[in-house]
Amino acid sequence: SSGINAEYGDTHPAMTRQFVLCVALVGLAVAHYTAHDWGSMPMAVQKRGLIAEDCDDKDPLCKHVGVETCDNATIYSYHIHVLFWGNNNKERISSAFKLRDAFIEKFNLKDVDECEFSQGDPQPGHAMCAFKADDPHAPIFGGPFLTQQYAFFIPPAQLTETSAWMLQHKGEHDVFIHPNSGCEANDHLKWSVFGGHSWQIDASVFNCDYPGCRPKKPSPWPWS
């Protein structure tokens, strides 16, 4: 991707474009996510990965299967990823983790348990949390990201505040924001936005491709 080898620098017009793109993501949340209450979620999502072949025609829970596709999937949550140079770049690593600590402090996540679910799980109704950060000195383990990064799980109602803060404080690092609908390719490639420079995404690792999908087995890749 262009810009990977470039030095990082922010400009006010760029920040404006990034914020406008994030506002567009909020619009998607408003359009698709009409209730935060678990009881009002589509049954396909409540059953965590229900697909057509699992259904019995007599099961009333199956009436929702097939109503949505990956063209109109409901968005249940978001991820904010911070991408940065790792390995032996001590200054970048230190700066990136200072940003992580500042986000945790700002949004009162110090006393909140880290996210314990797969990052491929949309987790409708779950509270904001931080995913465990991998060792930034270790080699990259597969995709979808091809550089070091860490992530936060964001409920739709908190997307505007968290994304605006992150874009304004990201410094030399890049930010990737995407929704979680169960349709991982669309979530990461069609409905996502970069703040800063764009990085390539390896979509070959995705294994969820229908609305409300939750990975049935632990993912072979640590991040999504």
N, C-alpha and C positions, 0 to 999 in steps of 0.2 A: 504494500500500500504506500502511496506517496506520503512523504512527511515523516516516515519512520526514522530516517537518519538526520532529520532536521533538528535544529535547536528549537526549544519551545519558547513561545512568547505570546502574550495575550494582547489583544487590542480591543478597544471599546466596541467597534462595529462587530467584531467576532463574538464578543460576549452577548451583544444584542441578538445576533442571529441564533446563538445557542439557547438563549432564554425563550425566544419565540418558538423554537422547535420543541422545547419542553412544555410550553403552554399548549402546543398542539397535542402532545401526549396526554396532558390533563384533559383535553377535550375528548380524547378516546376513552379515558376513564369515566368521564361523566356520561358519555353516550352508552357505554357498555355495562358499567358497574352501578346498578341502581339500588343495591342493598348490601350492607355489610354484615347482616345477620346470617349466620350459617343456615338457619332453618329456611331461608328464602332463596338459597342457592339452587341452581338447577340440579335435579336429582342425579344426573350423570356425573356431576362433580362431587356431590355428597357421597356417591358410591366409589369415588376415587378410581377413575380409570375404566368405568363401565363402557364396553363396546358392544356392537350389535350381536356378535356371536355369543356373548355372555347372557343374552336376554332370553327370557321365557315370555311368550306373547301374553301370558296371564299375569305377568308381573307388572303392576301399575307403575313401578319405578322406571320401566323401560320406555315409557311414552315420550320421554325427552330425547332419547337417542336418535340421532339423525336430523334433529331440528336445526342444529348448528353445524357449520363446516369450518374449515380453516380460512374461509374467506370472510366469515362474520362472527368469529369466535369471541365469546365474552372474555374480557380482560379482568383478572382477579387480583393481580399484584404487579409490582415492578421490582427490578434490581437496579441499583446504582453500582457500577464497577469503576474502580480507579485503576488505570493501566500505567505501568511505569517500567523503566529499565531496571533490571535486577542484576543477578550474578555478582560481579565485583564492583558495581557502581555504588559505592557506599553512600555518596552524597544523595543520590536519587532515592535510594532505599530509605535513608533516614528521613528525608523530606516527605516521602509517601506515607510512612508510618506516623509521622507527626500529624499529617492530614487526617489519617484514620482516627487517631486519638482525639483530635479536635472535633470530628464529627460525632464520635461517641459521647464526648462531653457535652456538645451543643444539644443533642437530642436525647440526653438522659438515658443512655444505654449502658452505663457503667455497671449497674446492678441488674441488668437484664441478661438472662442466659443467652449464649450464642445460638444461632439458628442450628437446630439439630436435624433438620430434614434435608432431603436431596434438593439441590438447587434447581432441578428440573420440575419440582413440585410447585404448582401455582399457590397452594396453601390459602384458599379464600378465607378471609376473616382473621388471619394470623396477625399478631402485633409486629411492629418493626423490630428487627434484630440484625446483628452483624454476623456474617459467616466467619468461621475460623480462617485466619490468614495462613497460607502456606509459607514455608521457609523461602524467603526471596533470594537466597543464595543457591538454592537447589535448581537443577535443570527443569525446564518446562515439561510437565507431564501431559502430553497429548494436547487436544484442543478443548473447547473451541478457541481459546485465546492463545496467541503465539508469543506473548510476553508476560511478565509478572503482573499480577493484579490481585485485588481483593474486592469483596462485594458486601452490599447491605441489602436486606429485604425490606421493601417499602410498601405499605398499604396504600391504595389509591388516594385516600383522603389526605395523605401526607406527602404526596408526590411534589406538589408545587413548592412547598417550603423547603423540603430536603434537596430537591434538584437545584433550586435557585441558590441555596447556600453553597452547595458543592461547586457549582459553576463559578461562583464568585471567589471561592477560596482554593481552587484546585492548583493554582500556581503553574509550575512547569509540567504538570502531569496531565494526562488525558482522561476523560470521563466517558463512559458508555452507559446509556440508560435504555433499558428495554422492558416491555411488558411480559407478563406470564399468563398465557391462555391455555397452555397444553400443546399448542402448535409451535414447536420450538424453532423451526426454520423461519416462519413468518415473524415470530417474536424477535429474533435476533437479526434478521436480514431485511425485512420489509417495514417493520413497525418500530424500529430503534433509532437512536440519535447519538452522535458523538459530540462531545464538547472538547474542542481542541483538535488534534490530529486524528484521522481515521486509521484504524488498524484492520488487518485482514481477520476474518472470522472463519474458522474451519467448521463448516456445517456437517461434515461427514460423521461427526460424533453424535449427532442428535438421534434420539430414538423415540420421541413422543411426537405424533403427527395428527392428533385429533383433539377437538375441544375438551378441556377438562382432564386431559391425560396426565397421569402421575406415573413416573417410572416404577415398574413393578419390581425391579431389581436395582441394587446399588449401581450407580453409573460408573463406567470405567474411566471417566474423566472427572476431575475434582470440581470444575466450575462450569456453570452455564448461565 
